[in-house]
Amino acid sequence: MSRDRSIAIPVNRDTRTFEQHRRDFFKGLESNFRSNGNRHSDSIMPYGQHGFDDNWFNEVDDWIKSSWDHWNDEMNRIRRGMFQLMPLDDFGMNDWDTHEPNSLIRQMEQRMQEMRKRMGISDMPPFKATFDDFLNDPYEIGNDGKLHFKVRFDVKGFSPEDINVKTTDNGVVVSAKKVTQTNTSKSSREFCRMIELPQSIEQTKLECHLTDDGVLLLEAPVKNNDHKSVTFNNKPQLAIRPKSAFSRPTTPRNGRKSPAKPLILKGTPGPTIIDDGYKGKRLHVEIPIDPMYKSEDLCINVEPNNRLVVSGKHTKHTGEGVRLRRTSSPSAQFTHSYEIPQAVDPSSITSEIVGNTLIIEAPLNKSYSSYY
């Protein structure tokens, strides 16, 4: 077996606080849009490139507005969701830099499991954060107007020189060492945490920034994302809109790669697991829907505790002279919630309407596939 690859990521100092950093981010992104949703002539997202269209610009505008309108709630939510580093000496370990990351992580997870059993503690946070711990809310718009993966760590009290960030084949490790020195003694403590990285991101483009008030920001763009299918719910969190079988391109355009294969109707309502052999396992969900619902009426998102939520809202249009206006309330709506074996990466979800059935698929991560 080959050794896990480990690549160091530089930690860049940001003299702003986290809140100042975030305000400046929104102001910069907002400056690329007019208040009515049209683009500035010098927009960072030129029309027609990367699959962007007017719908995506509207999604970004709505996301910016919602974030400003709920600023305090958003900041509190983000701070509550920050990862905490865990002291290595609590597990009888030290000298993080002398160990191979994944080997030491496995040792720590084993010791934590032993501690949970011995102490009867079920709510001790895991040393290695998996998809289930954060994948309901890790995606936002980036400075380039594209979808990005973003996570934050609370590392208050550490300087960039104290912090090491390394990527492994399937995750990122954040470690920090604090040295305390007096006239008569010198001591040090080491802290560490690891999170799994989704396969949907460009891991080689991962960047780290440390704000003045001790928030470590990790960010990477999502690769090959179909922005025409991306939306945000009212929280606002990443959600997916399905494609229509009639809107699927049948031939490549401008020399680009061939479009993805259409999803296949199995005839089994609800969630099932499909085994693709060496490719792993994937979640497959079929939901009968009323013909009135179109792709733009539907929204798919992942919630905590391994829930897949599908909602629909259809609004009638009524005539008023030569104009059309939307009624003030939807004429029909529904919400379906499904328990699934594990949380799935929302950016990896593909969905399509075939006849009167909504089909949803997403790959299951390797840890699930290896045990089931």
C-alpha beads as a LAMMPS data file, in Angstrom:
LAMMPS data file: protein, C-alpha beads

372 atoms
371 bonds

1 atom types
1 bond types

-500.0 500.0 xlo xhi
-500.0 500.0 ylo yhi
-500.0 500.0 zlo zhi

Masses

1 110.0

Atoms # bond

1 1 1 0.000 0.000 0.000
2 1 1 1.356 3.434 -0.889
3 1 1 1.791 6.091 1.712
4 1 1 -0.801 8.834 1.912
5 1 1 0.368 11.972 0.181
6 1 1 0.683 15.046 2.377
7 1 1 0.974 18.576 0.950
8 1 1 1.550 21.682 3.085
9 1 1 -0.762 24.672 2.521
10 1 1 0.626 28.123 3.469
11 1 1 -1.332 30.111 6.063
12 1 1 -1.743 33.737 4.973
13 1 1 -2.235 36.461 7.567
14 1 1 -5.276 38.733 7.197
15 1 1 -5.115 41.902 9.314
16 1 1 -8.905 42.202 9.353
17 1 1 -11.269 40.559 11.816
18 1 1 -13.475 37.776 10.509
19 1 1 -16.502 40.072 10.413
20 1 1 -14.560 42.773 8.557
21 1 1 -13.268 40.148 6.122
22 1 1 -16.806 38.942 5.451
23 1 1 -18.240 42.444 5.036
24 1 1 -15.513 43.320 2.531
25 1 1 -16.181 40.079 0.676
26 1 1 -19.867 40.892 0.240
27 1 1 -19.167 44.489 -0.755
28 1 1 -16.691 43.333 -3.388
29 1 1 -19.070 40.716 -4.762
30 1 1 -21.975 43.147 -4.672
31 1 1 -20.035 45.741 -6.663
32 1 1 -20.126 43.398 -9.650
33 1 1 -23.907 43.516 -9.840
34 1 1 -26.388 46.290 -10.372
35 1 1 -29.276 46.511 -7.931
36 1 1 -31.642 45.159 -10.595
37 1 1 -29.505 42.069 -11.180
38 1 1 -27.752 43.194 -14.374
39 1 1 -23.995 42.898 -14.654
40 1 1 -21.499 45.717 -14.639
41 1 1 -19.482 45.995 -17.829
42 1 1 -16.364 44.963 -15.882
43 1 1 -18.024 42.065 -14.072
44 1 1 -15.707 39.346 -12.827
45 1 1 -18.166 36.851 -14.327
46 1 1 -18.376 37.558 -18.072
47 1 1 -21.633 36.449 -19.623
48 1 1 -21.542 33.184 -21.509
49 1 1 -18.434 31.779 -19.790
50 1 1 -18.401 28.885 -17.307
51 1 1 -22.091 28.207 -18.039
52 1 1 -23.228 31.412 -16.323
53 1 1 -26.521 32.920 -17.436
54 1 1 -28.992 35.488 -16.117
55 1 1 -30.513 32.937 -13.728
56 1 1 -27.159 32.460 -11.990
57 1 1 -26.661 36.200 -11.620
58 1 1 -30.126 36.395 -10.069
59 1 1 -29.255 33.553 -7.676
60 1 1 -26.097 35.386 -6.595
61 1 1 -28.013 38.647 -6.135
62 1 1 -30.654 36.909 -4.009
63 1 1 -27.973 35.198 -1.919
64 1 1 -26.170 38.498 -1.274
65 1 1 -29.402 40.247 -0.298
66 1 1 -30.462 37.431 2.038
67 1 1 -27.039 37.456 3.716
68 1 1 -27.200 41.210 4.353
69 1 1 -30.800 41.001 5.602
70 1 1 -29.923 38.268 8.126
71 1 1 -26.405 39.413 8.954
72 1 1 -26.413 38.866 12.731
73 1 1 -28.103 35.474 12.478
74 1 1 -25.655 34.429 9.760
75 1 1 -22.613 35.482 11.775
76 1 1 -23.873 33.623 14.853
77 1 1 -24.610 30.513 12.783
78 1 1 -21.152 30.554 11.204
79 1 1 -19.378 31.015 14.551
80 1 1 -21.357 28.166 16.117
81 1 1 -20.324 25.931 13.226
82 1 1 -16.582 26.619 13.429
83 1 1 -14.353 23.631 14.101
84 1 1 -12.393 23.520 17.351
85 1 1 -8.880 22.099 17.559
86 1 1 -8.415 19.253 20.030
87 1 1 -5.380 18.896 22.366
88 1 1 -3.151 15.959 21.462
89 1 1 -1.944 15.381 25.010
90 1 1 -5.500 14.468 26.016
91 1 1 -4.829 11.295 24.041
92 1 1 -1.304 10.693 25.294
93 1 1 0.215 11.977 22.057
94 1 1 2.569 14.735 21.040
95 1 1 5.107 15.642 18.345
96 1 1 2.510 15.767 15.596
97 1 1 5.070 16.720 12.940
98 1 1 7.052 13.495 13.452
99 1 1 4.104 11.268 12.502
100 1 1 2.435 10.471 9.212
101 1 1 -0.920 12.352 9.415
102 1 1 -3.417 9.630 8.521
103 1 1 -1.675 7.037 10.704
104 1 1 -1.825 9.313 13.748
105 1 1 -5.435 10.224 12.990
106 1 1 -6.427 6.572 13.000
107 1 1 -4.699 6.092 16.359
108 1 1 -6.524 9.082 17.836
109 1 1 -9.896 7.923 16.553
110 1 1 -9.335 4.516 18.154
111 1 1 -8.431 6.119 21.484
112 1 1 -11.462 8.405 21.322
113 1 1 -13.728 5.432 20.742
114 1 1 -12.195 3.717 23.762
115 1 1 -12.756 6.862 25.865
116 1 1 -16.397 7.102 24.755
117 1 1 -17.057 3.503 25.761
118 1 1 -15.164 3.761 29.058
119 1 1 -16.798 7.066 30.080
120 1 1 -20.223 6.374 28.588
121 1 1 -20.082 9.587 26.545
122 1 1 -21.993 9.622 23.271
123 1 1 -21.771 13.322 22.340
124 1 1 -17.980 13.745 22.324
125 1 1 -17.058 15.518 19.064
126 1 1 -15.071 13.383 16.611
127 1 1 -11.440 14.211 15.985
128 1 1 -11.969 13.588 12.292
129 1 1 -14.977 15.518 11.025
130 1 1 -16.778 13.549 8.327
131 1 1 -19.273 14.601 5.691
132 1 1 -22.112 14.067 8.150
133 1 1 -20.701 16.808 10.402
134 1 1 -20.684 19.706 7.971
135 1 1 -21.858 18.907 4.460
136 1 1 -25.278 20.463 5.000
137 1 1 -23.651 23.894 4.989
138 1 1 -20.131 24.157 3.487
139 1 1 -20.832 25.923 0.200
140 1 1 -20.980 29.620 -0.653
141 1 1 -20.253 31.956 -3.531
142 1 1 -16.553 32.818 -3.922
143 1 1 -14.847 36.046 -4.947
144 1 1 -14.932 34.870 -8.563
145 1 1 -18.708 34.450 -8.496
146 1 1 -18.462 30.668 -8.689
147 1 1 -19.441 28.088 -6.108
148 1 1 -16.792 27.480 -3.418
149 1 1 -16.250 25.068 -0.524
150 1 1 -15.616 26.997 2.718
151 1 1 -14.933 25.844 6.288
152 1 1 -13.646 27.742 9.331
153 1 1 -11.615 26.842 12.412
154 1 1 -11.459 28.704 15.716
155 1 1 -7.704 29.065 16.357
156 1 1 -7.746 32.093 18.643
157 1 1 -4.389 32.631 20.336
158 1 1 -2.306 31.170 17.516
159 1 1 -0.245 33.061 14.949
160 1 1 0.259 31.861 11.348
161 1 1 3.706 30.595 12.369
162 1 1 2.079 28.334 15.000
163 1 1 -0.294 26.672 12.517
164 1 1 0.328 23.915 9.989
165 1 1 -2.215 22.949 7.350
166 1 1 -1.692 19.814 5.269
167 1 1 -3.865 18.040 2.755
168 1 1 -3.945 14.265 2.540
169 1 1 -5.515 12.115 -0.160
170 1 1 -8.996 12.621 1.231
171 1 1 -8.840 15.359 3.851
172 1 1 -7.125 18.347 5.393
173 1 1 -5.293 18.395 8.732
174 1 1 -4.979 21.575 10.816
175 1 1 -2.440 21.422 13.654
176 1 1 -1.122 24.106 15.984
177 1 1 1.590 24.214 18.639
178 1 1 1.559 26.625 21.577
179 1 1 4.786 27.187 23.521
180 1 1 4.680 28.733 27.010
181 1 1 7.965 29.916 28.484
182 1 1 8.792 31.399 31.882
183 1 1 12.081 32.284 33.572
184 1 1 12.395 28.770 34.926
185 1 1 10.521 26.490 32.543
186 1 1 9.277 25.895 29.045
187 1 1 6.265 23.857 28.010
188 1 1 4.241 23.290 24.869
189 1 1 0.853 21.913 23.879
190 1 1 -0.213 20.655 20.474
191 1 1 -3.692 20.791 19.011
192 1 1 -5.100 19.209 15.886
193 1 1 -8.236 18.485 13.843
194 1 1 -8.980 16.839 10.514
195 1 1 -11.918 17.101 8.141
196 1 1 -12.758 15.038 5.110
197 1 1 -12.721 16.891 1.803
198 1 1 -15.456 16.266 -0.764
199 1 1 -14.352 14.920 -4.126
200 1 1 -16.234 17.731 -5.859
201 1 1 -13.654 20.426 -4.992
202 1 1 -10.361 21.449 -6.609
203 1 1 -8.168 20.318 -3.732
204 1 1 -4.974 21.659 -5.332
205 1 1 -6.453 25.175 -5.150
206 1 1 -7.154 25.085 -1.409
207 1 1 -6.229 28.393 0.285
208 1 1 -5.884 29.331 3.972
209 1 1 -6.226 32.720 5.636
210 1 1 -5.979 33.598 9.339
211 1 1 -7.957 36.647 10.472
212 1 1 -6.822 39.034 13.182
213 1 1 -9.320 37.594 15.689
214 1 1 -8.233 33.976 15.212
215 1 1 -10.486 32.493 12.535
216 1 1 -8.751 30.172 10.069
217 1 1 -10.537 30.215 6.711
218 1 1 -10.124 27.263 4.326
219 1 1 -11.535 27.660 0.833
220 1 1 -11.429 25.898 -2.540
221 1 1 -13.506 26.212 -5.728
222 1 1 -15.952 23.508 -6.751
223 1 1 -14.851 21.889 -9.991
224 1 1 -17.017 21.620 -13.093
225 1 1 -20.148 22.805 -11.330
226 1 1 -23.320 23.179 -13.378
227 1 1 -24.490 26.583 -12.159
228 1 1 -27.768 26.226 -14.043
229 1 1 -28.799 23.598 -11.466
230 1 1 -27.591 25.493 -8.376
231 1 1 -29.833 27.560 -6.140
232 1 1 -30.014 28.477 -2.445
233 1 1 -32.847 27.799 -0.036
234 1 1 -34.187 30.309 2.489
235 1 1 -31.521 29.569 5.146
236 1 1 -29.564 30.223 2.774
237 1 1 -27.908 26.892 1.977
238 1 1 -26.918 25.211 -1.251
239 1 1 -29.758 23.455 -3.043
240 1 1 -30.148 21.785 -6.432
241 1 1 -32.797 22.166 -9.113
242 1 1 -33.464 19.184 -11.401
243 1 1 -32.983 19.168 -15.150
244 1 1 -35.750 18.347 -17.561
245 1 1 -35.159 15.434 -19.910
246 1 1 -36.311 17.670 -22.777
247 1 1 -33.694 20.343 -22.006
248 1 1 -30.724 17.954 -21.979
249 1 1 -28.217 18.652 -24.793
250 1 1 -27.683 15.663 -27.072
251 1 1 -24.377 16.678 -28.670
252 1 1 -21.206 18.353 -27.351
253 1 1 -20.867 22.093 -27.876
254 1 1 -17.773 23.986 -28.985
255 1 1 -15.545 20.965 -28.558
256 1 1 -16.545 20.450 -24.908
257 1 1 -16.881 17.015 -23.392
258 1 1 -20.054 15.037 -24.037
259 1 1 -22.999 15.726 -21.710
260 1 1 -23.577 13.411 -18.763
261 1 1 -25.678 10.318 -19.313
262 1 1 -29.378 10.681 -18.481
263 1 1 -30.605 9.242 -15.196
264 1 1 -32.433 5.923 -15.519
265 1 1 -35.881 5.305 -14.054
266 1 1 -35.838 2.118 -11.917
267 1 1 -39.517 2.061 -10.977
268 1 1 -38.878 1.931 -7.204
269 1 1 -40.226 4.972 -5.299
270 1 1 -38.137 6.348 -2.436
271 1 1 -34.410 5.971 -1.700
272 1 1 -32.360 2.931 -2.742
273 1 1 -28.624 2.177 -2.915
274 1 1 -27.050 1.194 -6.237
275 1 1 -23.735 -0.688 -6.300
276 1 1 -21.519 0.370 -9.207
277 1 1 -18.741 -2.085 -8.393
278 1 1 -15.289 -0.512 -8.375
279 1 1 -16.881 2.936 -8.784
280 1 1 -18.525 2.614 -5.369
281 1 1 -22.128 3.044 -4.296
282 1 1 -24.616 5.797 -5.044
283 1 1 -27.899 6.980 -3.640
284 1 1 -30.867 6.738 -6.028
285 1 1 -34.215 8.359 -5.157
286 1 1 -37.437 8.363 -7.196
287 1 1 -40.355 10.650 -6.322
288 1 1 -43.657 10.791 -8.245
289 1 1 -44.621 14.435 -8.873
290 1 1 -47.631 16.222 -10.293
291 1 1 -47.169 17.262 -13.952
292 1 1 -47.766 20.909 -12.975
293 1 1 -44.311 21.072 -11.342
294 1 1 -41.471 22.147 -13.603
295 1 1 -37.732 22.141 -12.902
296 1 1 -37.779 25.744 -11.684
297 1 1 -40.493 24.859 -9.119
298 1 1 -38.409 22.192 -7.347
299 1 1 -35.593 22.386 -4.804
300 1 1 -33.401 19.591 -3.363
301 1 1 -31.166 20.044 -0.329
302 1 1 -29.389 18.053 2.368
303 1 1 -30.279 18.581 6.039
304 1 1 -28.521 17.452 9.246
305 1 1 -29.140 13.963 10.619
306 1 1 -28.974 12.387 7.158
307 1 1 -32.116 13.880 5.658
308 1 1 -32.721 14.586 1.982
309 1 1 -35.433 17.230 1.563
310 1 1 -37.343 17.830 -1.666
311 1 1 -39.734 20.764 -1.894
312 1 1 -41.933 22.115 -4.659
313 1 1 -43.776 25.390 -5.056
314 1 1 -45.887 26.173 -8.121
315 1 1 -47.387 29.605 -8.693
316 1 1 -50.081 30.336 -11.235
317 1 1 -49.785 33.289 -13.580
318 1 1 -52.898 35.377 -14.088
319 1 1 -53.547 37.829 -16.907
320 1 1 -53.873 41.541 -16.282
321 1 1 -54.313 43.341 -19.594
322 1 1 -51.273 42.628 -21.726
323 1 1 -49.168 41.972 -18.640
324 1 1 -48.772 38.882 -16.551
325 1 1 -48.279 38.990 -12.821
326 1 1 -47.642 36.337 -10.191
327 1 1 -50.282 35.637 -7.608
328 1 1 -49.281 36.580 -4.066
329 1 1 -49.202 32.963 -2.878
330 1 1 -48.368 29.627 -4.522
331 1 1 -51.258 27.607 -5.902
332 1 1 -49.638 24.332 -4.797
333 1 1 -46.660 23.231 -2.749
334 1 1 -45.207 20.144 -1.072
335 1 1 -42.240 18.980 1.008
336 1 1 -40.897 15.426 1.204
337 1 1 -38.164 14.395 3.641
338 1 1 -36.240 11.125 3.345
339 1 1 -33.853 9.437 5.743
340 1 1 -30.724 8.356 3.864
341 1 1 -27.817 6.114 4.994
342 1 1 -25.388 9.025 5.269
343 1 1 -25.190 12.688 4.376
344 1 1 -24.248 13.223 0.741
345 1 1 -22.287 16.064 -0.771
346 1 1 -24.965 18.478 -2.061
347 1 1 -22.689 19.712 -4.841
348 1 1 -22.469 16.149 -6.207
349 1 1 -26.242 15.698 -6.529
350 1 1 -27.654 15.191 -10.009
351 1 1 -31.378 15.297 -10.626
352 1 1 -33.721 15.025 -13.571
353 1 1 -37.445 14.947 -14.275
354 1 1 -38.366 11.909 -16.372
355 1 1 -42.058 11.865 -17.226
356 1 1 -43.870 12.428 -13.933
357 1 1 -40.996 11.176 -11.761
358 1 1 -38.199 13.161 -10.143
359 1 1 -34.947 11.164 -10.079
360 1 1 -32.130 12.131 -7.692
361 1 1 -28.677 10.549 -7.513
362 1 1 -25.515 11.218 -5.516
363 1 1 -22.364 9.154 -4.876
364 1 1 -21.833 7.811 -1.374
365 1 1 -18.430 8.483 0.118
366 1 1 -15.833 5.735 0.228
367 1 1 -16.105 5.115 3.970
368 1 1 -19.746 4.095 3.550
369 1 1 -19.018 1.987 0.478
370 1 1 -16.267 0.090 2.288
371 1 1 -18.540 -1.033 5.107
372 1 1 -21.809 -1.814 3.305

Bonds

1 1 1 2
2 1 2 3
3 1 3 4
4 1 4 5
5 1 5 6
6 1 6 7
7 1 7 8
8 1 8 9
9 1 9 10
10 1 10 11
11 1 11 12
12 1 12 13
13 1 13 14
14 1 14 15
15 1 15 16
16 1 16 17
17 1 17 18
18 1 18 19
19 1 19 20
20 1 20 21
21 1 21 22
22 1 22 23
23 1 23 24
24 1 24 25
25 1 25 26
26 1 26 27
27 1 27 28
28 1 28 29
29 1 29 30
30 1 30 31
31 1 31 32
32 1 32 33
33 1 33 34
34 1 34 35
35 1 35 36
36 1 36 37
37 1 37 38
38 1 38 39
39 1 39 40
40 1 40 41
41 1 41 42
42 1 42 43
43 1 43 44
44 1 44 45
45 1 45 46
46 1 46 47
47 1 47 48
48 1 48 49
49 1 49 50
50 1 50 51
51 1 51 52
52 1 52 53
53 1 53 54
54 1 54 55
55 1 55 56
56 1 56 57
57 1 57 58
58 1 58 59
59 1 59 60
60 1 60 61
61 1 61 62
62 1 62 63
63 1 63 64
64 1 64 65
65 1 65 66
66 1 66 67
67 1 67 68
68 1 68 69
69 1 69 70
70 1 70 71
71 1 71 72
72 1 72 73
73 1 73 74
74 1 74 75
75 1 75 76
76 1 76 77
77 1 77 78
78 1 78 79
79 1 79 80
80 1 80 81
81 1 81 82
82 1 82 83
83 1 83 84
84 1 84 85
85 1 85 86
86 1 86 87
87 1 87 88
88 1 88 89
89 1 89 90
90 1 90 91
91 1 91 92
92 1 92 93
93 1 93 94
94 1 94 95
95 1 95 96
96 1 96 97
97 1 97 98
98 1 98 99
99 1 99 100
100 1 100 101
101 1 101 102
102 1 102 103
103 1 103 104
104 1 104 105
105 1 105 106
106 1 106 107
107 1 107 108
108 1 108 109
109 1 109 110
110 1 110 111
111 1 111 112
112 1 112 113
113 1 113 114
114 1 114 115
115 1 115 116
116 1 116 117
117 1 117 118
118 1 118 119
119 1 119 120
120 1 120 121
121 1 121 122
122 1 122 123
123 1 123 124
124 1 124 125
125 1 125 126
126 1 126 127
127 1 127 128
128 1 128 129
129 1 129 130
130 1 130 131
131 1 131 132
132 1 132 133
133 1 133 134
134 1 134 135
135 1 135 136
136 1 136 137
137 1 137 138
138 1 138 139
139 1 139 140
140 1 140 141
141 1 141 142
142 1 142 143
143 1 143 144
144 1 144 145
145 1 145 146
146 1 146 147
147 1 147 148
148 1 148 149
149 1 149 150
150 1 150 151
151 1 151 152
152 1 152 153
153 1 153 154
154 1 154 155
155 1 155 156
156 1 156 157
157 1 157 158
158 1 158 159
159 1 159 160
160 1 160 161
161 1 161 162
162 1 162 163
163 1 163 164
164 1 164 165
165 1 165 166
166 1 166 167
167 1 167 168
168 1 168 169
169 1 169 170
170 1 170 171
171 1 171 172
172 1 172 173
173 1 173 174
174 1 174 175
175 1 175 176
176 1 176 177
177 1 177 178
178 1 178 179
179 1 179 180
180 1 180 181
181 1 181 182
182 1 182 183
183 1 183 184
184 1 184 185
185 1 185 186
186 1 186 187
187 1 187 188
188 1 188 189
189 1 189 190
190 1 190 191
191 1 191 192
192 1 192 193
193 1 193 194
194 1 194 195
195 1 195 196
196 1 196 197
197 1 197 198
198 1 198 199
199 1 199 200
200 1 200 201
201 1 201 202
202 1 202 203
203 1 203 204
204 1 204 205
205 1 205 206
206 1 206 207
207 1 207 208
208 1 208 209
209 1 209 210
210 1 210 211
211 1 211 212
212 1 212 213
213 1 213 214
214 1 214 215
215 1 215 216
216 1 216 217
217 1 217 218
218 1 218 219
219 1 219 220
220 1 220 221
221 1 221 222
222 1 222 223
223 1 223 224
224 1 224 225
225 1 225 226
226 1 226 227
227 1 227 228
228 1 228 229
229 1 229 230
230 1 230 231
231 1 231 232
232 1 232 233
233 1 233 234
234 1 234 235
235 1 235 236
236 1 236 237
237 1 237 238
238 1 238 239
239 1 239 240
240 1 240 241
241 1 241 242
242 1 242 243
243 1 243 244
244 1 244 245
245 1 245 246
246 1 246 247
247 1 247 248
248 1 248 249
249 1 249 250
250 1 250 251
251 1 251 252
252 1 252 253
253 1 253 254
254 1 254 255
255 1 255 256
256 1 256 257
257 1 257 258
258 1 258 259
259 1 259 260
260 1 260 261
261 1 261 262
262 1 262 263
263 1 263 264
264 1 264 265
265 1 265 266
266 1 266 267
267 1 267 268
268 1 268 269
269 1 269 270
270 1 270 271
271 1 271 272
272 1 272 273
273 1 273 274
274 1 274 275
275 1 275 276
276 1 276 277
277 1 277 278
278 1 278 279
279 1 279 280
280 1 280 281
281 1 281 282
282 1 282 283
283 1 283 284
284 1 284 285
285 1 285 286
286 1 286 287
287 1 287 288
288 1 288 289
289 1 289 290
290 1 290 291
291 1 291 292
292 1 292 293
293 1 293 294
294 1 294 295
295 1 295 296
296 1 296 297
297 1 297 298
298 1 298 299
299 1 299 300
300 1 300 301
301 1 301 302
302 1 302 303
303 1 303 304
304 1 304 305
305 1 305 306
306 1 306 307
307 1 307 308
308 1 308 309
309 1 309 310
310 1 310 311
311 1 311 312
312 1 312 313
313 1 313 314
314 1 314 315
315 1 315 316
316 1 316 317
317 1 317 318
318 1 318 319
319 1 319 320
320 1 320 321
321 1 321 322
322 1 322 323
323 1 323 324
324 1 324 325
325 1 325 326
326 1 326 327
327 1 327 328
328 1 328 329
329 1 329 330
330 1 330 331
331 1 331 332
332 1 332 333
333 1 333 334
334 1 334 335
335 1 335 336
336 1 336 337
337 1 337 338
338 1 338 339
339 1 339 340
340 1 340 341
341 1 341 342
342 1 342 343
343 1 343 344
344 1 344 345
345 1 345 346
346 1 346 347
347 1 347 348
348 1 348 349
349 1 349 350
350 1 350 351
351 1 351 352
352 1 352 353
353 1 353 354
354 1 354 355
355 1 355 356
356 1 356 357
357 1 357 358
358 1 358 359
359 1 359 360
360 1 360 361
361 1 361 362
362 1 362 363
363 1 363 364
364 1 364 365
365 1 365 366
366 1 366 367
367 1 367 368
368 1 368 369
369 1 369 370
370 1 370 371
371 1 371 372
